[in-house]
Amino acid sequence: MTKDGVPTGAAGGGTHPLIDPRLVYGLVLPPGADRRISLFQRFPEALILHRRALESIVRLPATLMDPVIPLPDLLGARATGLSGWRIRPLSAESLDGIDIPASMPIWTLFSATEDAAVSIRRFQARQLYRPLHVSLLDTEGAINLGDLSVMRLREHVLALVEAHSPLAELGPIVERWSERSGQTGGIRRLGHYSLLPNQMTLMSAGMTLGEEVPDWTSRDPAAFVDAMLEGVAEIDALRAQAEIGPAIRFLPPRPDLWLVAPSMMPGFKAHVPLDAVGADERRAAEELFRRIERQRSYNPARPPAEIERYGRSGLAQSLASMRNAETALFAAAIGTRTAGSLASTLRLQPSINLVAARVSVLAENIRSGARTLPAKIAGMFGEIQQMLTDAVGERFLTRIAEAPYGVKLVTDAPLEWLPVNGLPLCLESDVSRIAATPGDVTMIQLLEHEPLRLRIEDFNELLLVSAFSPQDRLAPILRKAIGVMAPQLEDALVLRHETVTDASQFMRALNTYDGPLMIFDGHGVHPEGADGMLRIADLDVDVRRLRGRVRVPPIIVLSACDTHAAGRSAYTTASAFLALGARTVLATTLPIGGAPGAIFIARLLLRIARYLPAAVGAYGRVVRWSEIAGGMLRMQFVSDALSPCGRAGDLMTPEVWEELAPYAMYMAGRAGTGWIRWFGEELQKRGTCDVETLTRRVHAAVPFSDTIRYAQMGNPETILIGELKDLPEAARADFDGQDEALRPQWR
């Protein structure tokens, strides 16, 4: 065994692969499950049945060591993303093509239908390491979900150890397993899905909650806010107990705050054949749709007549039941991620989704190409920010401003624009987003949490795909911008530049590249009523259709317009790349300018080439990709807002800018708003302007900067860059002799 107790060697007189300490939890879906999709949020309906399985899994160990290590160490592992659960939706068809590997022999499979149970029994019959079968049904060979516990799983693992000598080393560890008797929480277990993620996070650490109140609700939104913030306070107290130690150098803490809001697919009503039902049923269903679409608070009141019509309508009740089941799955899936990273969740009021109409108006004004007065753009953007502020509320805003490790969004609303400390959230903090629709892609992203470690040297070759037609005036702009940076890039990275004119060339460029990052330089298109595509020369390519035909790198940067288009369908180009296997996509929610986009990419390349190696040494830890991209957006904004352009309104001369900008950008790259005051004070010393004047200039620049049009989609915070040799000598001392074990191997 290694010094931390993880089994590593041979047993039973022979050699065997190293045993991975992670346990596998599979949610088995019946045949044809991918063809039955829920109406509002587009989840596989069979997956919705597994909501209670997700709630149960977080009370079980994620690794062999979870039940035996001290609670502070377990909390530290959770906060750094080291001990989240490996949960995989598995189709019944896929079970016929896989086997349980000797390196990861402990599997628990869940069934919610008899077809899935039959598939699991067939799978069990041919496995050397027989999985535990847990079911919602009373079915042959399975234990009931209600009987599943740490001790029942312990029995299963010990039986495997007894039957298979290569697992003998696991025995002494698993024999020590016990139910973790955690602290008694100071909050009640209120039965509302908005509160479920925080409850799952607390119970995953062994905390016993207070009185259970099934089906709890309130007409007062403040009651929901109170209950959520009480849960957040309990989680903050748990985080204060976490022991991380030297591991923080390789696993910096994940975002400690999640802002979430379920949404609905545009045009969902078109899938309900209202013309085929009677007038009463149709009216009740239409009232339900209006109530869902216009809902502002957690539990709004309804007129008595509407309630009566709803009570008589089987269709309306069926639709409401489906929506209720969707939001339950959404909450439970978020709970698995927040429990696995010891994070708090703020479920926002439904009014957050009402901003979509105003966002669409702003987007269409920008997309139209017509000359819209800057004052009108600023006014529309300010109105959207105010709507976001009102929907979030002052008490939640206070907690958001205190989040030290970044913020994770699961929403379709542009919460990156939420004003925090005077700047949009995306310019104040490191922010990433998982879209709330379509639900199948949402689930993939929520269940993908394990760290992906890269070396700095992996970035020595990056792929740049240029997809403009030769006559396009934008075609040479990025090449020229990179040319300006060439002297600073040439000894640090190689830019593999591929010009493509059709889908086959695009696929070839991807499939012949095995590095970590692809930049797409071209046009994005997302027509109203259609799905998002990339334009390659004169052809529009639907990236979804490339599934199974391309290998995509973990990081995709789309220097193109509307690649996660605001006010369009949920099937965006960004979501397509995530569905194809990308870990993160830096996408655009609105059109971007050719020159600003090119400058941003050139500076991003320079940040990778020069800042990345220096940052690992300066921080004394590995660097998250979310920090690289987020910091670059903030630095670009400093330039957009303040760099002199030779006009009367400039706040400083080019000489003063050259003197002050580097440090201001360095400060902005580390998040926060301190750079604004510092810059203003420096200018005030020089008699150029005062802090208030500079602050007003910064705020006025926000609506017109392309930086607010980018969104970090997916899970960029899980991509960690750097290895032991990159750390300062003093930091390396904690890991003497572990060079090989700590070396990233991602390909």
C-alpha positions in Angstrom: 0.0 0.0 0.0 1.0 3.6 -0.4 1.4 5.7 2.7 -2.1 7.1 2.3 -3.6 3.6 2.4 -4.6 3.3 -1.3 -4.0 -0.2 -2.5 -1.3 -0.4 -5.2 0.5 -3.7 -5.4 0.2 -7.4 -5.9 -1.7 -9.9 -3.8 -2.4 -13.6 -3.8 1.0 -14.5 -5.2 0.6 -12.7 -8.5 0.5 -9.3 -10.1 -2.6 -7.3 -11.0 -3.3 -3.8 -12.2 -3.2 -1.0 -9.7 -6.6 -0.8 -8.1 -8.3 2.6 -8.7 -9.8 3.6 -5.3 -12.9 5.2 -7.0 -16.2 3.3 -6.9 -18.5 3.3 -9.9 -22.2 4.0 -9.7 -24.2 3.3 -12.9 -27.8 4.5 -13.6 -29.0 1.9 -16.1 -31.6 3.1 -18.6 -33.9 0.6 -20.5 -33.6 0.0 -24.2 -34.6 2.9 -26.4 -34.5 5.4 -23.5 -32.8 8.0 -25.7 -36.0 8.2 -27.7 -38.2 9.2 -24.8 -37.4 12.8 -23.8 -39.2 15.1 -21.3 -41.1 18.0 -22.6 -39.8 21.2 -20.8 -36.1 20.6 -20.2 -35.4 17.7 -22.5 -34.1 15.1 -20.0 -34.2 11.4 -20.9 -37.4 10.3 -19.2 -35.8 7.1 -17.9 -33.1 9.2 -16.2 -35.7 11.1 -14.3 -36.7 7.9 -12.5 -33.2 7.8 -11.0 -33.5 11.0 -9.0 -33.7 9.1 -5.7 -30.7 7.0 -6.7 -28.7 10.3 -7.0 -29.8 11.3 -3.5 -28.8 7.9 -2.1 -25.4 7.8 -3.8 -24.1 10.9 -2.0 -24.5 9.1 1.3 -22.2 6.3 0.0 -18.4 6.4 -0.4 -17.0 7.9 -3.5 -13.6 6.1 -2.9 -12.5 3.2 -0.9 -10.9 5.5 1.7 -13.9 7.8 2.3 -15.4 5.9 5.2 -12.1 5.5 7.1 -10.4 8.9 6.8 -11.0 11.6 9.4 -13.8 14.0 8.6 -11.6 17.1 8.1 -9.5 15.1 5.5 -12.7 14.0 3.7 -14.0 17.5 3.7 -10.7 18.7 2.3 -10.9 16.0 -0.5 -14.4 17.2 -1.3 -13.5 20.9 -1.4 -10.6 20.2 -3.9 -12.7 18.0 -6.1 -10.8 14.8 -5.2 -13.7 12.8 -3.8 -16.7 13.3 -6.0 -18.8 10.4 -7.1 -18.2 8.6 -10.4 -21.8 8.4 -11.7 -22.5 7.2 -15.2 -25.8 6.9 -17.1 -25.5 3.5 -18.9 -27.9 2.4 -21.6 -29.0 -1.2 -21.5 -27.4 -1.6 -25.0 -24.1 -0.4 -23.7 -23.9 -3.0 -21.0 -23.6 -5.7 -23.6 -20.3 -4.2 -24.8 -18.4 -3.5 -21.6 -16.8 -5.4 -18.8 -15.9 -4.5 -15.2 -12.1 -4.0 -15.2 -9.9 -5.5 -12.6 -8.5 -2.0 -11.9 -11.9 -0.7 -10.9 -13.8 -3.7 -9.6 -16.5 -2.2 -7.3 -19.6 -1.3 -9.3 -23.1 -0.5 -8.1 -25.8 -0.5 -10.8 -29.3 1.0 -10.3 -32.5 0.0 -12.2 -35.8 1.8 -12.2 -37.6 -0.3 -14.8 -37.9 -4.1 -15.3 -36.2 -3.9 -18.7 -33.2 -2.2 -17.1 -33.2 -4.9 -14.3 -33.1 -7.7 -16.9 -30.2 -6.0 -18.6 -28.3 -5.8 -15.3 -29.0 -9.4 -14.5 -27.6 -10.4 -17.9 -24.6 -8.2 -17.3 -24.0 -9.7 -13.8 -24.0 -13.2 -15.2 -20.9 -12.7 -17.3 -18.9 -10.5 -15.0 -15.9 -11.8 -12.9 -16.5 -8.9 -10.4 -20.2 -9.1 -10.0 -21.8 -5.6 -9.4 -24.3 -4.9 -6.7 -27.8 -4.4 -8.2 -30.0 -1.8 -6.5 -33.5 -1.2 -7.7 -36.6 0.9 -7.2 -38.6 -2.3 -7.9 -39.1 -5.5 -6.1 -37.1 -7.5 -8.7 -35.0 -10.6 -8.7 -31.5 -10.4 -7.5 -31.6 -6.8 -6.4 -31.7 -5.0 -3.1 -34.3 -2.3 -2.6 -33.1 1.3 -2.8 -34.3 1.9 0.7 -32.1 -0.8 2.0 -28.9 0.6 0.5 -26.4 1.9 3.0 -22.6 2.1 3.6 -22.8 -1.1 5.6 -24.8 -3.0 2.9 -22.2 -1.9 0.3 -19.5 -3.0 2.7 -21.0 -6.5 2.7 -20.9 -6.6 -1.1 -17.3 -5.4 -1.3 -16.1 -7.9 1.4 -17.8 -10.7 -0.5 -15.9 -9.6 -3.6 -12.6 -9.6 -1.6 -13.3 -13.1 -0.3 -14.1 -14.4 -3.8 -11.1 -12.8 -5.6 -7.6 -13.1 -4.1 -6.2 -10.1 -6.2 -8.5 -7.9 -4.1 -7.2 -9.2 -0.7 -5.5 -5.9 0.1 -8.8 -4.2 0.1 -10.1 -6.3 3.0 -8.4 -4.5 5.9 -9.6 -1.1 4.6 -13.2 -2.2 3.9 -13.5 -4.0 7.2 -13.0 -0.6 8.9 -15.9 1.0 7.0 -18.7 2.3 9.2 -21.5 4.8 8.9 -20.1 8.2 9.5 -21.7 9.7 12.6 -21.5 13.3 11.7 -22.7 16.4 13.4 -26.3 17.3 14.0 -27.3 20.1 11.7 -29.1 23.2 12.8 -31.5 23.2 9.9 -34.7 21.2 9.3 -35.0 19.0 6.2 -37.6 20.9 4.4 -39.1 19.1 1.4 -38.7 21.5 -1.5 -36.4 20.9 -4.5 -34.9 24.4 -4.2 -33.3 23.3 -0.9 -32.3 19.7 -2.0 -28.7 20.4 -3.2 -27.6 22.0 0.1 -29.3 19.2 2.0 -27.5 16.6 -0.1 -24.2 18.4 0.5 -24.7 18.3 4.2 -25.9 14.7 4.4 -23.0 13.6 2.2 -20.6 14.6 5.1 -22.6 12.5 7.5 -24.6 15.4 9.0 -28.0 14.6 10.5 -30.6 17.2 9.7 -33.4 18.3 12.0 -37.1 17.7 11.7 -38.2 16.5 8.2 -41.1 18.5 6.7 -42.3 16.8 3.6 -43.8 19.0 0.8 -42.8 22.1 2.6 -43.5 25.4 0.8 -44.4 29.0 1.5 -46.0 31.9 -0.3 -43.3 34.2 1.1 -40.1 34.2 -1.0 -38.2 35.4 2.1 -38.9 32.0 3.7 -37.0 30.3 0.8 -34.2 32.7 1.1 -33.9 32.1 4.8 -33.9 28.4 4.4 -31.3 28.5 1.6 -29.0 30.8 3.5 -29.3 28.6 6.6 -28.0 25.7 4.5 -25.2 27.8 3.1 -24.1 28.8 6.6 -24.0 25.1 7.6 -21.9 24.3 4.5 -19.6 27.2 5.2 -19.0 25.9 8.7 -18.1 22.5 7.2 -15.6 24.0 4.8 -14.0 25.8 7.8 -13.3 22.3 9.2 -11.7 21.0 6.0 -8.0 20.0 6.1 -6.4 20.2 2.7 -2.7 20.5 3.4 -0.1 20.2 0.5 -2.7 18.7 -1.8 -4.0 22.2 -2.5 -0.9 22.7 -4.8 -2.3 20.1 -7.2 -6.0 20.4 -6.4 -7.0 24.1 -5.8 -10.5 24.4 -4.3 -13.4 24.3 -6.7 -16.0 27.1 -6.9 -17.7 27.2 -3.5 -21.0 28.8 -4.7 -23.4 27.6 -7.3 -26.2 29.8 -8.7 -28.9 27.7 -10.4 -32.3 28.1 -12.1 -34.1 25.4 -14.1 -35.3 26.6 -17.5 -37.4 25.4 -20.4 -36.7 24.7 -24.0 -37.8 27.4 -26.5 -40.9 26.2 -28.3 -41.7 23.4 -25.9 -45.5 23.9 -26.4 -45.3 22.8 -30.0 -44.7 19.2 -28.8 -48.1 19.1 -27.1 -51.0 18.3 -29.5 -53.5 20.7 -27.9 -55.7 20.6 -31.1 -56.4 17.0 -30.4 -58.0 17.5 -26.9 -61.2 19.1 -25.7 -61.7 22.8 -25.0 -61.5 22.3 -21.2 -58.4 20.3 -21.3 -56.8 22.7 -23.7 -57.6 25.7 -21.5 -56.2 24.1 -18.4 -53.0 23.1 -20.2 -52.6 26.6 -21.7 -53.1 28.1 -18.2 -50.5 25.8 -16.9 -48.0 26.8 -19.6 -48.6 30.5 -19.0 -48.2 30.1 -15.2 -44.9 28.3 -15.8 -43.6 30.8 -18.3 -44.5 33.8 -16.3 -43.7 32.5 -12.8 -41.8 35.0 -10.8 -41.6 33.6 -7.2 -40.9 30.1 -5.8 -44.6 29.4 -5.0 -47.0 32.0 -6.5 -50.7 32.0 -5.7 -53.3 30.9 -8.3 -56.8 32.0 -8.8 -59.4 29.6 -7.4 -61.0 29.1 -10.9 -57.7 28.1 -12.4 -57.1 25.6 -9.6 -60.5 24.1 -10.2 -59.9 23.7 -13.9 -56.5 22.2 -13.2 -58.1 19.7 -10.8 -60.5 18.5 -13.6 -57.8 18.2 -16.3 -55.8 15.0 -16.6 -53.6 16.6 -19.3 -52.7 19.6 -17.1 -51.9 17.3 -14.1 -49.8 15.1 -16.3 -47.8 18.0 -17.7 -47.3 19.5 -14.2 -46.2 16.1 -12.9 -43.6 16.0 -15.7 -42.3 19.4 -14.9 -42.1 18.6 -11.2 -40.1 15.4 -12.0 -37.7 17.4 -14.2 -37.0 20.0 -11.5 -36.5 17.1 -9.0 -33.8 15.5 -11.3 -32.3 18.9 -11.9 -31.9 19.5 -8.2 -30.6 16.1 -7.4 -28.0 16.2 -10.2 -26.7 19.5 -9.0 -26.6 18.1 -5.4 -24.2 15.3 -6.6 -21.8 18.0 -7.9 -22.1 20.4 -4.9 -21.8 17.5 -2.4 -18.7 16.3 -4.3 -17.0 19.7 -4.0 -18.5 20.9 -0.7 -20.2 23.8 -2.4 -23.3 25.8 -1.5 -26.3 26.3 -3.8 -28.5 29.3 -4.3 -31.6 28.4 -6.3 -32.8 31.6 -7.9 -36.4 32.7 -8.3 -38.1 31.8 -11.6 -38.2 35.5 -12.4 -34.6 35.2 -13.5 -35.8 33.5 -16.7 -38.1 36.5 -17.5 -34.9 38.4 -18.5 -34.8 36.3 -21.7 -37.2 38.6 -23.6 -35.1 41.7 -22.9 -31.9 39.8 -23.8 -33.5 38.8 -27.1 -34.3 42.5 -27.8 -30.8 43.5 -27.1 -29.4 40.7 -29.1 -31.5 41.5 -32.1 -30.5 45.2 -32.0 -26.9 44.1 -32.0 -27.3 41.4 -34.7 -29.3 43.6 -37.0 -26.3 45.5 -38.2 -28.3 48.7 -38.1 -26.9 51.7 -36.3 -28.3 51.5 -32.8 -27.5 54.5 -30.7 -25.0 53.7 -27.9 -27.3 55.2 -25.3 -30.0 52.8 -26.3 -27.6 49.8 -26.1 -26.4 51.0 -22.7 -30.0 51.5 -21.5 -31.1 48.0 -22.6 -28.1 46.4 -21.0 -28.7 48.4 -17.8 -32.3 47.2 -17.7 -31.2 43.6 -18.0 -28.7 44.1 -15.2 -31.5 45.6 -13.0 -33.8 42.7 -13.8 -31.0 40.2 -12.8 -30.4 42.2 -9.6 -34.0 42.2 -8.7 -34.4 38.5 -9.3 -31.3 37.5 -7.3 -32.1 39.8 -4.4 -29.9 41.7 -2.0 -29.2 38.9 0.5 -28.0 36.5 -2.2 -25.9 39.3 -3.8 -24.1 39.7 -0.5 -23.2 36.0 -0.5 -22.2 36.0 -4.1 -19.8 38.9 -3.5 -18.1 36.8 -0.7 -17.4 33.7 -2.9 -13.6 33.3 -2.7 -13.1 30.5 -5.3 -15.3 31.5 -8.2 -19.0 31.0 -9.0 -20.6 28.2 -11.0 -23.8 28.8 -12.9 -26.4 26.3 -14.0 -28.9 28.5 -15.9 -29.9 29.8 -19.3 -30.1 33.4 -18.0 -27.0 35.5 -18.6 -25.9 35.7 -15.0 -22.4 36.6 -16.1 -23.9 40.1 -16.4 -25.2 40.3 -12.8 -23.6 43.4 -11.2 -21.4 42.4 -8.3 -19.2 45.0 -6.6 -19.9 47.4 -9.5 -18.8 45.0 -12.3 -20.6 42.2 -14.2 -20.0 38.9 -12.4 -17.8 37.6 -15.3 -15.5 40.6 -14.9 -15.4 40.4 -11.1 -14.8 36.7 -10.6 -14.0 33.4 -12.3 -17.3 32.2 -13.7 -18.3 29.2 -15.7 -21.7 28.0 -16.9 -23.6 24.8 -17.5 -26.7 25.5 -19.6 -29.9 24.4 -18.1 -31.2 23.2 -21.5 -31.1 20.9 -23.3 -31.3 18.6 -20.4 -29.3 15.7 -21.9 -26.3 17.9 -22.3 -26.9 19.4 -18.9 -26.7 16.0 -17.3 -23.4 15.2 -19.1 -21.8 18.3 -17.7 -23.2 17.9 -14.2 -21.8 14.4 -13.9 -18.4 15.4 -15.4 -16.3 16.5 -12.4 -13.1 14.7 -12.2 -9.9 16.7 -12.6 -8.1 16.7 -15.9 -4.5 17.5 -15.4 -2.3 18.9 -18.1 1.4 19.7 -18.4 2.5 23.2 -19.4 4.3 21.5 -22.2 1.1 20.1 -23.6 0.3 23.7 -24.7 3.5 23.8 -26.9 1.3 23.1 -29.9 -2.1 24.6 -30.3 -4.5 24.2 -33.2 -5.9 27.2 -35.0 -8.6 26.4 -37.6 -9.3 29.2 -40.0 -12.7 28.7 -41.8 -13.2 32.0 -43.7 -13.7 31.9 -47.4 -10.7 33.4 -49.2 -12.5 36.6 -50.1 -13.8 37.3 -46.6 -12.4 40.6 -45.4 -12.1 39.1 -41.9 -9.8 36.2 -43.0 -6.4 37.9 -42.5 -7.2 39.8 -39.3 -6.3 37.2 -36.7 -3.1 36.2 -38.6 -2.0 39.9 -38.5 -2.8 40.2 -34.8 -0.8 37.0 -34.1 2.0 38.4 -36.2 2.4 41.3 -33.9 2.8 38.9 -31.0 5.1 36.5 -33.0 8.4 37.5 -31.4 7.0 36.7 -27.9 5.4 33.5 -29.0 7.9 31.8 -31.3 10.1 30.2 -28.7 7.2 29.2 -26.4 4.6 27.5 -28.6 3.8 26.3 -32.1 0.6 27.4 -33.7 -0.6 24.7 -36.1 -2.6 26.8 -38.6 -5.1 24.8 -40.7 -7.3 26.5 -43.3 -10.4 24.5 -44.0 -13.1 25.0 -46.7 -15.4 22.1 -45.9 -16.5 19.7 -43.2 -14.2 16.9 -44.2 -11.1 19.2 -43.9 -12.4 20.4 -40.5 -12.7 16.9 -39.3 -9.2 16.0 -40.6 -7.8 19.0 -38.8 -9.3 17.8 -35.5 -8.5 14.1 -35.9 -4.8 14.8 -36.7 -4.3 17.0 -33.7 -3.8 15.5 -30.2 -3.1 18.6 -28.2 -5.3 20.3 -25.6 -6.7 23.4 -27.3 -8.4 24.2 -30.6 -9.2 27.8 -31.7 -11.9 28.2 -34.4 -11.5 31.4 -36.4 -14.5 32.0 -38.6 -18.2 32.7 -38.6 -20.9 31.3 -36.3 -24.5 31.3 -37.4 -27.6 30.7 -35.3 -30.7 31.6 -37.3 -34.0 32.2 -35.4 -36.0 29.0 -35.2 -32.9 26.8 -36.1 -29.9 25.4 -34.4 -26.4 26.8 -34.1 -23.8 26.0 -36.7 -20.3 27.0 -37.8 -19.8 28.4 -41.2 -16.9 26.8 -43.0 -16.1 28.9 -46.1 -19.6 29.1 -47.7 -21.1 26.0 -45.9 -23.0 25.8 -42.6 -21.8 22.8 -40.6 -23.9 21.4 -37.7 -21.3 20.2 -35.2 -23.7 17.7 -33.7 -23.6 15.7 -36.9 -19.9 15.1 -36.3 -20.5 12.8 -33.3 -18.4 9.6 -33.6 -16.4 11.1 -36.5 -14.1 13.5 -34.7 -11.9 13.7 -31.7 -12.2 17.0 -30.0 -9.6 18.5 -27.6 -10.7 19.3 -24.0 -10.5 23.1 -24.6 -12.4 24.7 -27.5 -12.1 28.5 -28.1 -14.7 29.8 -30.6 -13.6 33.1 -32.1 -16.9 33.5 -34.0 -20.3 35.1 -33.4 -23.2 33.6 -31.7 -21.7 30.3 -30.7 -23.9 30.1 -27.6 -26.4 32.6 -29.0 -28.6 34.6 -26.6 -32.3 34.4 -27.6 -31.9 31.5 -29.9 -32.5 27.7 -29.6 -30.8 25.7 -26.8 -28.9 23.6 -29.4 -25.9 25.9 -29.8 -22.5 25.2 -31.3 -21.0 25.3 -27.8 -23.4 22.7 -26.5 -22.6 20.5 -29.5 -18.9 20.6 -28.8 -19.6 19.7 -25.1 -21.7 16.8 -26.3 -18.8 15.6 -28.5 -16.6 15.4 -25.4 -15.0 18.9 -24.9 -14.4 19.7 -21.3 -15.0 23.4 -21.8 -15.9 25.8 -24.6 -15.2 29.5 -24.6 -18.2 30.7 -26.6 -19.9 33.9 -27.6 -23.5 34.9 -26.7 -23.6 37.7 -29.2 -21.8 38.9 -32.3 -18.2 40.0 -31.7 -16.1 42.4 -33.7 -13.4 41.0 -36.1 -10.6 43.2 -34.7 -11.5 42.9 -31.0 -11.9 39.1 -31.4 -8.5 38.8 -33.1 -6.8 40.9 -30.4 -8.4 38.8 -27.7 -7.1 35.5 -29.3 -3.6 36.9 -29.8 -3.4 38.0 -26.2 -4.8 34.7 -25.0 -2.0 33.0 -26.9 0.5 35.3 -25.2 -1.1 34.6 -21.8 -0.6 30.8 -22.4 2.9 31.2 -23.6 4.3 33.6 -21.0 1.9 33.9 -18.1 1.1 30.2 -17.6 4.6 29.0 -16.7 5.1 32.1 -14.5 1.8 31.7 -12.7 2.4 28.1 -11.6 5.7 29.3 -10.1 4.2 32.4 -8.5 1.1 30.8 -7.1 3.0 27.8 -5.9 0.2 25.6 -7.3 -1.3 24.4 -10.5 -3.5 26.8 -12.4 -7.1 26.2 -13.4 -8.1 26.9 -17.1 -11.0 28.9 -15.7 -8.4 31.3 -14.3 -6.5 31.6 -17.5 -9.6 32.4 -19.6 -11.4 34.5 -16.9 -8.3 36.5 -16.2 -7.8 37.1 -19.9 -11.3 38.5 -20.3 -10.7 40.9 -17.4 -7.4 42.0 -18.8 -8.9 42.6 -22.2 -11.7 44.7 -20.5 -9.1 46.9 -18.8 -7.7 47.7 -22.3 -11.2 48.2 -23.7 -12.3 50.6 -21.0 -9.2 52.7 -20.5 -6.5 52.5 -23.2 -6.0 55.9 -24.9 -7.2 56.1 -28.5 -6.1 59.7 -29.3 -9.5 61.3 -28.7 -10.5 64.1 -26.4 -12.1 61.8 -23.8 -8.9 59.9 -23.0 -8.1 59.8 -19.3 -4.3 59.5 -19.7 -1.5 59.8 -22.2 -0.1 56.7 -24.0 3.0 57.1 -21.8 1.0 56.9 -18.6 -1.0 54.0 -19.9 2.2 52.1 -20.7 3.4 52.8 -17.2 0.3 51.8 -15.3 -1.5 49.2 -17.5 0.7 46.2 -16.8 0.1 46.2 -13.1 -3.6 47.0 -13.4 -4.0 44.1 -15.8 -2.1 41.9 -13.4 -4.5 42.8 -10.6 -7.5 42.3 -12.9 -6.2 38.9 -13.9 -6.5 37.8 -10.3 -10.2 38.7 -10.0 -11.8 41.4 -7.8 -12.3 45.1 -8.4 -9.2 46.4 -6.5 -7.6 47.3 -9.8 -10.1 50.1 -10.4 -9.4 51.9 -7.2 -5.6 51.4 -7.7 -5.7 52.8 -11.2 -7.8 55.7 -10.2 -5.5 56.6 -7.2 -2.5 56.5 -9.5 -4.1 58.8 -12.0 -5.2 61.1 -9.2 -1.6 61.4 -8.0 -0.7 62.5 -11.5 -3.5 65.0 -11.6 -5.2 63.3 -14.5 -8.5 62.4 -13.0 -9.9 61.2 -9.7 -11.1 57.7 -8.6 -14.8 58.5 -9.1 -14.2 59.7 -12.7 -12.3 56.6 -13.6 -14.9 54.4 -12.0 -17.6 56.0 -14.0 -15.6 55.4 -17.2 -15.1 51.8 -16.3 -18.8 51.2 -15.7 -19.8 53.1 -18.8 -17.5 50.8 -20.9 -19.1 47.6 -19.9 -22.0 47.4 -22.4 -19.7 48.0 -25.3 -16.9 45.7 -24.5 -16.8 42.3 -26.3 -15.6 40.7 -23.1 -19.1 40.5 -21.7 -20.1 38.6 -24.9 -18.0 35.5 -23.9 -19.1 32.7 -21.7 -17.0 29.9 -20.2 -19.2 26.9 -20.9 -18.8 23.4 -19.4 -16.3 22.7 -16.6 -13.1 24.8 -17.1 -12.4 24.7 -13.4 -11.7 21.0 -13.6 -8.8 21.5 -16.0 -5.6 21.9 -14.0 -2.3 22.9 -15.6 1.1 22.2 -14.2 3.2 19.5 -12.5 5.6 19.0 -9.7 8.7 20.3 -11.5 7.0 23.6 -12.2 6.5 24.4 -8.5 8.9 26.5 -6.5 11.6 24.4 -4.7 10.1 24.9 -1.3 6.7 23.7 -2.5 8.3 20.6 -4.1 9.7 19.4 -0.8 6.3 18.2 0.4 6.2 15.7 -2.5 9.7 14.2 -2.4 9.9 11.1 -4.6 6.4 11.4 -6.0 7.4 12.9 -9.4 6.1 10.0 -11.5 2.9 9.5 -9.5 2.0 13.2 -9.8 2.9 13.5 -13.5 -0.2 14.4 -15.6 -1.1 11.7 -18.2 -4.2 12.8 -20.0 -3.9 11.5 -23.6 
